[in-house]
Amino acid sequence: MYIYDDFDEGFVRERVRQFRGQIEQRISGALTEDEFKPLRLMNGLYLQLHAYMLRVAIPYGTLDSQKMRQLAYIADKWDKGYGHFTTRQNIQYNWPKLTDVGDILDALADVDMHAIQTSGNCVRNVTSDHFAGAAADEIEDPRPTAELIRQWSTDHPEFQFLPRKFKIAITGSPNDRAVTRAHDIGIRMVRNDAGEAGYEIIVGGGLGRTPMEGKVLREFLPKADLLPYLEAVLQTYNLAGRRDNKYKARIKILIHEGGLDDFRARTEQAFETIRKDFAGPSDELAANIARYFEPPEFNNVRSHGFEKALEANPAFRSFFETNVTEHRNPAYAIVTVSLKAHGATPGDATSDQMRTVADIAERYGHDEIRVSHEQNLILPHVRKADLPAVYALLVDAGLATANAGLLSDIIACPGMDYCALATARSIPVAQEIAQRFDELKLEHEIGPLKIKISGCINACGHHHVGHIGILGLDRAGVENYQITLGGDASEAFALGERVGPSFPADRIVPAIDTIVTTYLEIRESEEETFLETYRRTGSAPFKQALYPEENRHAA
């Protein structure tokens, strides 16, 4: 994990000092809300439906026990005892008082954390594979690269007022767990024919009201060229991106309207100019960053207690089968801590739960914690021999739900319960779906199935790439929900297809029930997943089941 140096510490403290003064001016009335808005957004502070919301940066989703305990302390002291982990691998506090925000930011700075560039038209928090540094399929840990990008982009004088917000994701594995093709820039670590590690650069991805799959701009970029090349991409976008219409201001629209070849030509021209004079990171800086992400000293002593616990405890075995992933070290495992207990708010964790995860990480997990874009927490380095003890602690904290990757492991935005932009609720729908299928006890029979819910067209719940996507809409003051099927956030990226007319709120859970029942009836075997079935059959059998009246009239 990266540790602040004196420059980082001074920079963050000065930003807190400046923002404290701006807050005081807002409270005194010296600044109007319109004048205060761009200042607060630069520091991660939003004004939601009922209160301010503070979004705290967790760069590439990496935490340790000290940071997690501080997040729990902030939740208790200045919020309502919980935090909400987001699809940007950040945490949000939904109830801070404006008068307390300066103190919260100082408390974050005490543990090398901040809220800078978690909002605004700038380069946002860089996200990464939540299994980074532990995954068995990894080419190279992407986090040193993510940290390098974070340092380059933070307070970059040219890119603080882009046409629109800008999101970058990086993965170090061929299996894409960072949704790189749905980002303004997606970066995949690859090897060329000579075996050298470099990057595939993807641009123009995004969800929202105009979902688009990112396109490959460079198949292989040498590692030394990364920052000047990113600088060229951002510079091209900053100069050519639209500022007359915020709905058409993203880089995906620029590429869609002008074509990939034109954007590539502009970028390559800018790159040739920039590279000549670009003062890149020194070898010493790169080495120092890499040192912070060296693997821990693994304890490879085996124990037969783990296998015996699997045999003796069916609940533990179920947890192991769903929430535990293969580690690059055979003596270890990656543990997904589900924040999706049936009926709970997806992504929420109480302060006590945060402290439990911190304690487990410190004692059993080499003091490493990750936040996934799927709104769960990850313990990336747990010795298999310690899994029974870790499981017991998670059970006591209400964090042992065995549903990672299953139907109730739902991504959901805050929706109309919190967000001023939302047109429908997301959280109650997620809760009702999870409870419904928990009652039926069908989740494990159904198998892998990713449901994603957004409360408005901005798609913060990633509904476009859900195997089942749900979009909340306002129809003449009534909440309705549109369903898409077949989306995929992985390396086999696909945008979901709309199946038909939307459903009123009281029919959306029965509609999901119908889709799942139809899948169980038409799959060719128990091994065929929902996504495989959909790709084999298309939407026709699901439409027939969802809209029987229309099919009867058509016949």
LINMORA-V314311 format. One record per residue. N is the residue number from 1. RES is the residue in one small letter. SS is DSSP state (H for helix, E for strand, C for the rest). PSI is psi in radians with two decimals (NA if undefined). Layout:
N;RES;SS;PSI
N;RES;SS;PSI
//
This chain:
1;m;C;2.41
2;y;C;2.40
3;i;C;2.32
4;y;C;2.47
5;d;C;-3.03
6;d;H;-0.64
7;f;H;-0.82
8;d;H;-0.82
9;e;H;-0.82
10;g;H;-0.69
11;f;H;-0.85
12;v;H;-0.74
13;r;H;-0.66
14;e;H;-0.67
15;r;H;-0.68
16;v;H;-0.76
17;r;H;-0.78
18;q;H;-0.78
19;f;H;-0.56
20;r;H;-0.77
21;g;H;-0.68
22;q;H;-0.66
23;i;H;-0.79
24;e;H;-0.68
25;q;H;-0.63
26;r;H;-0.75
27;i;H;-0.65
28;s;H;-0.27
29;g;C;0.00
30;a;C;-0.46
31;l;C;2.33
32;t;C;2.93
33;e;H;-0.67
34;d;H;-0.66
35;e;H;-0.58
36;f;H;-0.51
37;k;H;-0.94
38;p;H;-0.48
39;l;H;-0.76
40;r;H;-0.62
41;l;H;-0.57
42;m;C;-0.28
43;n;C;0.39
44;g;C;0.31
45;l;E;2.10
46;y;E;2.78
47;l;E;1.91
48;q;C;-2.88
49;l;C;-0.79
50;h;C;-0.32
51;a;C;3.08
52;y;E;2.70
53;m;E;2.28
54;l;E;2.16
55;r;E;2.07
56;v;E;2.33
57;a;C;2.32
58;i;C;1.50
59;p;H;2.27
60;y;H;0.50
61;g;H;0.33
62;t;E;2.25
63;l;E;2.88
64;d;C;-3.11
65;s;H;-0.66
66;q;H;-0.79
67;k;H;-0.76
68;m;H;-0.69
69;r;H;-0.61
70;q;H;-0.66
71;l;H;-0.67
72;a;H;-0.73
73;y;H;-0.77
74;i;H;-0.72
75;a;H;-0.70
76;d;H;-0.75
77;k;H;-0.66
78;w;H;0.01
79;d;C;-2.59
80;k;C;0.53
81;g;C;0.27
82;y;E;2.91
83;g;E;2.83
84;h;E;2.02
85;f;E;2.37
86;t;C;3.01
87;t;C;-0.16
88;r;C;0.25
89;q;C;0.44
90;n;C;-3.12
91;i;E;2.46
92;q;E;2.45
93;y;E;2.17
94;n;C;-0.16
95;w;C;0.53
96;p;C;2.57
97;k;C;2.50
98;l;H;-0.65
99;t;H;-0.33
100;d;H;-0.15
101;v;H;-0.70
102;g;H;-0.74
103;d;H;-0.67
104;i;H;-0.77
105;l;H;-0.63
106;d;H;-0.69
107;a;H;-0.64
108;l;H;-0.76
109;a;H;-0.50
110;d;C;-0.44
111;v;C;0.54
112;d;C;0.83
113;m;C;2.85
114;h;C;-3.10
115;a;C;0.35
116;i;C;2.36
117;q;C;0.52
118;t;C;0.09
119;s;C;3.08
120;g;C;2.97
121;n;C;1.23
122;c;C;-3.09
123;v;E;2.02
124;r;C;-3.10
125;n;C;2.16
126;v;C;2.21
127;t;E;2.84
128;s;E;3.08
129;d;C;2.19
130;h;C;-0.18
131;f;C;0.21
132;a;C;2.38
133;g;C;-0.10
134;a;C;-0.40
135;a;E;2.42
136;a;C;-0.41
137;d;C;0.17
138;e;E;2.34
139;i;C;-0.79
140;e;C;2.54
141;d;C;2.10
142;p;C;-0.13
143;r;H;-0.63
144;p;H;-0.66
145;t;H;-0.73
146;a;H;-0.68
147;e;H;-0.69
148;l;H;-0.76
149;i;H;-0.69
150;r;H;-0.80
151;q;H;-0.72
152;w;H;-0.69
153;s;H;-0.36
154;t;C;2.09
155;d;C;0.49
156;h;C;2.12
157;p;C;-0.46
158;e;C;-0.36
159;f;C;0.51
160;q;C;-0.32
161;f;C;1.11
162;l;C;2.92
163;p;C;-0.56
164;r;C;2.98
165;k;C;2.71
166;f;E;2.20
167;k;C;2.36
168;i;E;2.37
169;a;E;2.57
170;i;E;2.43
171;t;E;2.58
172;g;C;0.16
173;s;E;2.64
174;p;C;-0.51
175;n;C;1.96
176;d;C;1.90
177;r;C;0.25
178;a;C;0.09
179;v;C;0.85
180;t;H;-0.52
181;r;H;0.02
182;a;H;0.37
183;h;C;2.79
184;d;C;-0.77
185;i;E;2.20
186;g;E;2.40
187;i;E;2.16
188;r;E;2.22
189;m;E;2.25
190;v;E;3.01
191;r;E;2.49
192;n;C;-3.06
193;d;C;-0.42
194;a;C;0.01
195;g;C;0.10
196;e;C;2.45
197;a;E;2.39
198;g;E;-2.71
199;y;E;2.44
200;e;E;2.23
201;i;E;2.15
202;i;E;2.39
203;v;E;2.75
204;g;C;0.30
205;g;C;2.84
206;g;E;2.80
207;l;C;-2.14
208;g;C;-2.72
209;r;C;-0.32
210;t;C;1.39
211;p;C;2.38
212;m;E;2.54
213;e;C;2.33
214;g;C;2.68
215;k;E;2.59
216;v;E;2.07
217;l;E;-0.71
218;r;E;2.19
219;e;E;-0.58
220;f;E;2.14
221;l;E;2.14
222;p;E;2.57
223;k;H;-0.63
224;a;H;-0.35
225;d;H;0.03
226;l;H;-0.96
227;l;H;-0.80
228;p;H;-0.54
229;y;H;-0.75
230;l;H;-0.69
231;e;H;-0.71
232;a;H;-0.72
233;v;H;-0.83
234;l;H;-0.69
235;q;H;-0.75
236;t;H;-0.80
237;y;H;-0.76
238;n;H;-0.63
239;l;H;-0.61
240;a;H;-0.28
241;g;C;2.60
242;r;C;2.45
243;r;C;0.06
244;d;C;-0.26
245;n;C;1.93
246;k;H;-0.38
247;y;H;-0.22
248;k;H;0.43
249;a;C;-0.15
250;r;C;2.77
251;i;H;-0.52
252;k;H;-0.62
253;i;H;-0.69
254;l;H;-0.80
255;i;H;-0.67
256;h;H;-0.74
257;e;H;-0.64
258;g;H;-0.29
259;g;C;2.58
260;l;H;-0.67
261;d;H;-0.71
262;d;H;-0.77
263;f;H;-0.69
264;r;H;-0.74
265;a;H;-0.75
266;r;H;-0.75
267;t;H;-0.79
268;e;H;-0.65
269;q;H;-0.80
270;a;H;-0.67
271;f;H;-0.76
272;e;H;-0.63
273;t;H;-0.81
274;i;H;-0.73
275;r;H;-0.54
276;k;H;-0.67
277;d;H;0.13
278;f;C;2.15
279;a;C;1.50
280;g;C;3.11
281;p;C;2.47
282;s;C;2.80
283;d;H;-0.61
284;e;H;-0.76
285;l;H;-0.80
286;a;H;-0.71
287;a;H;-0.68
288;n;H;-0.74
289;i;H;-0.81
290;a;H;-0.61
291;r;H;-0.56
292;y;C;-0.25
293;f;C;0.37
294;e;C;2.53
295;p;C;2.63
296;p;C;2.95
297;e;C;1.78
298;f;C;2.53
299;n;C;1.83
300;n;C;0.27
301;v;C;2.19
302;r;C;2.83
303;s;C;2.40
304;h;C;-0.14
305;g;H;-0.55
306;f;H;-0.87
307;e;H;-0.66
308;k;H;-0.67
309;a;H;-0.65
310;l;H;-0.72
311;e;H;-0.62
312;a;H;-0.42
313;n;C;1.75
314;p;H;-0.59
315;a;H;-0.74
316;f;H;-0.69
317;r;H;-0.71
318;s;H;-0.75
319;f;H;-0.75
320;f;H;-0.71
321;e;H;-0.51
322;t;H;-0.68
323;n;H;0.05
324;v;E;2.28
325;t;E;2.63
326;e;E;2.37
327;h;E;2.74
328;r;C;-0.42
329;n;C;2.05
330;p;C;-0.36
331;a;C;-0.12
332;y;E;2.99
333;a;E;2.77
334;i;E;2.21
335;v;E;2.18
336;t;E;2.11
337;v;E;1.88
338;s;C;2.23
339;l;C;0.65
340;k;C;0.78
341;a;C;2.49
342;h;C;2.13
343;g;C;-0.10
344;a;C;2.94
345;t;C;2.08
346;p;C;2.25
347;g;C;-0.19
348;d;E;2.47
349;a;E;2.33
350;t;E;2.86
351;s;H;-0.66
352;d;H;-0.69
353;q;H;-0.69
354;m;H;-0.74
355;r;H;-0.64
356;t;H;-0.80
357;v;H;-0.70
358;a;H;-0.77
359;d;H;-0.76
360;i;H;-0.78
361;a;H;-0.72
362;e;H;-0.69
363;r;H;-0.67
364;y;H;-0.11
365;g;C;0.51
366;h;C;0.51
367;d;C;0.65
368;e;C;2.39
369;i;E;2.51
370;r;E;2.66
371;v;E;2.25
372;s;C;2.73
373;h;C;-0.17
374;e;C;0.21
375;q;C;0.61
376;n;C;3.00
377;l;E;2.60
378;i;E;2.34
379;l;E;1.74
380;p;E;-0.36
381;h;E;1.47
382;v;E;2.19
383;r;E;2.36
384;k;H;-0.62
385;a;H;-0.40
386;d;H;-0.05
387;l;H;-0.72
388;p;H;-0.71
389;a;H;-0.72
390;v;H;-0.76
391;y;H;-0.75
392;a;H;-0.71
393;l;H;-0.67
394;l;H;-0.67
395;v;H;-0.83
396;d;H;-0.51
397;a;C;0.02
398;g;C;0.54
399;l;C;0.32
400;a;C;0.43
401;t;C;2.14
402;a;C;1.26
403;n;C;0.27
404;a;C;2.15
405;g;C;-0.05
406;l;C;-3.13
407;l;C;-0.70
408;s;C;-0.04
409;d;C;1.16
410;i;C;2.33
411;i;E;2.28
412;a;E;2.35
413;c;C;2.95
414;p;C;-0.43
415;g;H;-2.76
416;m;H;-0.06
417;d;H;-0.42
418;y;C;-0.71
419;c;C;2.34
420;a;C;-0.29
421;l;C;-0.32
422;a;C;2.59
423;t;C;-0.08
424;a;C;2.90
425;r;C;2.54
426;s;C;-0.77
427;i;H;-0.86
428;p;H;-0.60
429;v;H;-0.79
430;a;H;-0.74
431;q;H;-0.76
432;e;H;-0.71
433;i;H;-0.81
434;a;H;-0.77
435;q;H;-0.70
436;r;H;-0.84
437;f;H;-0.32
438;d;H;-0.70
439;e;H;-0.66
440;l;H;-0.30
441;k;C;0.79
442;l;C;-0.16
443;e;H;-0.80
444;h;H;-0.55
445;e;H;-0.65
446;i;H;-0.71
447;g;C;-2.85
448;p;C;2.19
449;l;C;2.06
450;k;C;2.02
451;i;E;2.32
452;k;E;2.35
453;i;E;2.26
454;s;E;2.45
455;g;C;0.03
456;c;C;3.10
457;i;C;-0.19
458;n;C;-0.28
459;a;C;0.63
460;c;C;-0.33
461;g;C;0.12
462;h;C;0.58
463;h;H;-0.47
464;h;H;-0.50
465;v;H;0.34
466;g;C;2.52
467;h;C;-0.71
468;i;E;2.06
469;g;E;2.45
470;i;E;2.15
471;l;E;2.10
472;g;E;2.32
473;l;E;2.76
474;d;E;2.00
475;r;E;1.70
476;a;C;0.78
477;g;C;0.06
478;v;E;2.32
479;e;E;2.23
480;n;E;2.79
481;y;E;2.18
482;q;E;2.44
483;i;E;2.34
484;t;E;2.63
485;l;E;2.63
486;g;C;0.13
487;g;C;2.73
488;d;E;2.14
489;a;C;0.00
490;s;C;-2.89
491;e;C;-0.33
492;a;C;0.81
493;f;C;2.39
494;a;E;2.52
495;l;C;2.39
496;g;C;2.71
497;e;E;2.34
498;r;E;2.32
499;v;C;-0.38
500;g;C;-2.82
501;p;C;2.69
502;s;C;2.92
503;f;E;2.46
504;p;E;2.85
505;a;H;-0.65
506;d;H;-0.05
507;r;H;-0.01
508;i;H;-0.70
509;v;H;-0.78
510;p;H;-0.58
511;a;H;-0.74
512;i;H;-0.68
513;d;H;-0.75
514;t;H;-0.74
515;i;H;-0.80
516;v;H;-0.74
517;t;H;-0.73
518;t;H;-0.76
519;y;H;-0.83
520;l;H;-0.54
521;e;H;-0.57
522;i;H;-0.13
523;r;C;2.59
524;e;C;-0.38
525;s;C;2.93
526;e;C;-0.35
527;e;C;-0.31
528;e;C;2.05
529;t;C;2.94
530;f;H;-0.80
531;l;H;-0.69
532;e;H;-0.70
533;t;H;-0.78
534;y;H;-0.72
535;r;H;-0.48
536;r;H;-0.71
537;t;H;-0.38
538;g;C;-2.95
539;s;C;-0.21
540;a;H;-0.90
541;p;H;-0.52
542;f;H;-0.69
543;k;H;-0.75
544;q;H;-0.66
545;a;H;-0.61
546;l;H;-0.56
547;y;C;1.12
548;p;H;-0.57
549;e;H;-0.78
550;e;H;-0.71
551;n;H;-0.61
552;r;H;-0.75
553;h;H;-0.68
554;a;H;-0.61
555;a;C;NA
//
